[in-house]
Amino acid sequence: MEDLIQLLIAGLAYGSVYALIALGFVLIYNAVGIVNFAQGEFVMVPSFISIVFLNKLGWPFIIAYPATLLVAAVFGIIFQRVAYYPLRRRSYLPVVISTIGASILLQNGALVIFEAQPYRPVSFFQAGQVIELGSARIVPQYLLIIFVTLLMVAFQYWLFEKTIIGKQFQATAQDQQTARLMGIRVDRMIVFTFIYSAMLGGIAGLLISPLLLVYPLMGGGIALKAFSASIVGGFGSVPGAILGGLILGIAEKIGARYISSEYEQAIAFIILIAVLLFRSQGLFGEKVSEKA
Amino acid sequence: MKHPSRSLSLFLLLVCILIAAFVVACAPSSTSAPATVAPAAGGATPTRAAATTPSGTSAPSSGASGSSLGPIAKGSAQLSGPVVIALNIEVTGAGAQTGDLGKKAIDIAVEKVNKAGGINGQQINLIVEDAQSSNQGALAALNKAQDDKAVLMIGPVKSTQILAISERIKELSMLSLIGGTNATLTKQGNQWLFRFRPDDSIAANAMVAFALNDLSAKKIAILHDSDAFGTGGADIIEAALKAKNLSTVSRQKYTTGTQDFTAQLLAIKSAGTDTLCLYGTNVADDAVIMRQAKEQGLKINLIGSPSYGQAIIADLPADVTDGLYVVNDYFPGRTAEYAEYEKAWKDKYNSNPDTLSGWYWDAIHLSAQIIARVGTDKNKIREELLKTQGWKGSVGTFNFTTNGDGRDSVDIMQYKGKAVQFVKTVKGG
C-alpha cells in the first residue's frame, strides 16, 4: 500500500511534467497545424538559463525563476520568428523539418556553450529530503510539481475561457481565416502561442531539473513521452494532453514495479500503439472527419 | 477542412516514424565505457571527486624525472618526421561528454611530450578523428586515421564501436590502443588491440568478492542499465554468485536516461536486500539513483560501477553518498605518476582531472617511449607493447598479457563524508 502511494505520487509528478510539455505541443499544433519537434529544447534551453541565473550568478529563486521564464518567452518569440515564420505559407512538412533542425541546432549549441557535463541546479529542497507519511516516503519536489501543474491548468482554463485574449486564441485555433475576418490579429496570436508554449516548457524545466540534471540532450526523452501523452489524450485536445500525461506517468511507475522494470520506458509507447490501433483519435480526441 | 482524418492519421504515423528514427539516432549507443564526468564544469560547488589525493602524497611535482613517465621519450630510433598519432574519439553526439574529457587528457599528454622535445626530437602530430558517437562514425574515423598514415590509433573507448571496427582494424593492421572494457574484445584473435583499462569481468567479479568477503552480504540485488555494458556487468555478477550457489534477491533494470527509479528501488527494498550492486553507464542516471535511494531510506550497502566514482556523484550532498562503495579502474592519487597527470590537468584546465581519462595520458606516454626505442614500425611497437611488464602509468601498473590486456586489477573506494577513501585493490582472475 505504501508502495502504491509512492508510485502514484511519483507517477503523478512525472505525468504532470509530461502534461505541461504536451500542452505546449498541442497549443502550437492547434494554432499553426504543425508538430514542434523542438519542444524538448523548450525545456532544455530554460533549464540552462536557470543554471546561469541560479548557479553561476547566484540569484535567489524569487528573481531567478521569473527571469528564466522571461527569457523563455523571448526564446519563444525568436524561435517562432526563425523556425516557423519564414515557412508559414508552406505545408506542414517543411516546418516540421525546420523544427527538427532547430532542435539539433539548439542541442549542439548548448553543447558548445555549456559543454557536455551535466549540471545540478540549486533547488528549493535538499537532495534526499523526504516527507514521511507512515512508511511511504514522499519527495517534496514531487508535490511541488503536482501543485504547480494544477495551478497552471487552472490558470490556463481561466485564460482561455474567461479572457478576451483566450477567446481570440481559440478563434485562431479554430479557423485562421474567419478569425482574421473578425479582426483578430492572427499573427500576433501565433506569436503568443509560441511564447506561452515556451513558458510551459520553461516551467516544466524548472520543476524537473532539480530531479534530473541539466544537460544538452535532457529534453529529448521527456518530449517524446509528452508527445505520446498528447496522442494518447487525443492530439489537439487540451484536457486530453493533461490526462494523457498523467495516465502515462502513472502507468509507467505501476508497470515498472509490478510488471517489469526493464520495460518502464516502453510502457508509454505500448499504450501509444494500443491507443492508435483501437482509438486512433485518442482518448479525448474528436473524429475530425465527422466535423468536416 | 484543414486536417481531414486520413491525412491526420498519415501525418501522425509519419511523425512517429520520424521520432523513432530520431531516437535511434540520438540514443547513446550501448556503451562499454561509463560516461565520465569531469569535476563540475562550472557546477555549484567544488567537487571532492578526484581531489582525493591524500594530503602529503609523495608525488613529485610535474615534470620531475624519476617516475616512469619522464624523462620523456628518448631512445635510439631514427625518426624521419613528425609521429602521426590518431585519436578515435567522440567529439559530437551522445558520447561527447566522455569524448571531451578524453581529448583533454590526450592534449595535455601530447603537449607534455612535445614540449620536452618530442620523440627523439620529432613532434607528435595528433590527429583527432570524430567517432560521432556511432559505430559508423568510429569506422569512418579509423579509415581516416589510415589515410592520414597514423602510426597508431588511440580509441575508441566504447566497446560497441570497437566490436564494429575490429575486423577493419585487422584488415588495416592498425595498432589500436583501446579503452573499451567488454571482456570479449581482446579474446577474438585480433592481435592489433591493446587495452589500457581493466575489463568488466574484473570489476564485476571484484564487486561480488568484496560483497561476500568484506561486507558479509547475504541478500544481493542488482540495479543495472539495460544497455550492453550494464547487462554484461549484471550477468557477470549473477554468474559469480551462481558459482558460489547463490543468487540475487532482485534484479532491476532501467534504460539509459530514465528519469525516475521509484519503482525499481521499491522492489529492491521490499526484497529485503542487504547489498545492492549498481551497474550504471550514464553518470546522470547514477546521480538520480543515489538521490532517490536516499529518499527511499535505503539503508543498505551500495556498491557502484566505475561511473559512480565521477564528479557529479561526488557533487551530491555528503549524506546522500556517504558509505557508497565504488569499484573503479584505480584509486586516483596514490602514485607519483597520477600526481603528474593531475598537475598537468590542473595547470591547463584549472579543474580536477577526470580520473577515467587517465588511461589516455598513459597511452600517449607509453607509446611515445616505445616509439623512441624502436621507431614507427607497427610490428615492432606491437612486440614492445606485449613485452611491457610493470610499467607504471597514472592509472596503475601495466602488465600486458598475450591477449593485449594491460591492466589486471581494480581498486575499491568508499565515500565517507566529504572525502573518498581507498579501501582495497582486488586482482582479477
Interface residues (C-beta under 8 A of the other chain):
Chain A: D3 Q6 L7 A10 Y14 G33 V35 F37 N55 K56 Y92 V96 I100 N108 L111 F114 E115 A116 Q117 P118 Y119 R120 V122 Q126 A127 G128 Q129 V130 R137 V139 I208 L211 L212 L213 Y215 L217 G220 G221 I222 L224 F227 I231 F235 E252 K253 I254 G255 A256 R257 S260 S261 E262 E264 Q265 L276 S280 Q281 K287 V288 S289 K291 A292
Chain B: M1 K2 H3 P4 S5 R6 L8 S9 F11 L12 V15 C16 L18 I19 F22 V23 C26 V37 A38 A40 A41 G42 G43 A44 T92 A94 A96 Q97 T98 G99 D100 S226 Q252 K253 Y254 T255 G257 T258 Q259 D260 T262 A263 Q264 L266 A267 S270 V283 A284 A287 V288 R291 Q292 K294 E295 Q296 G297 A311 I312 D315 L316 P317 D319 V320
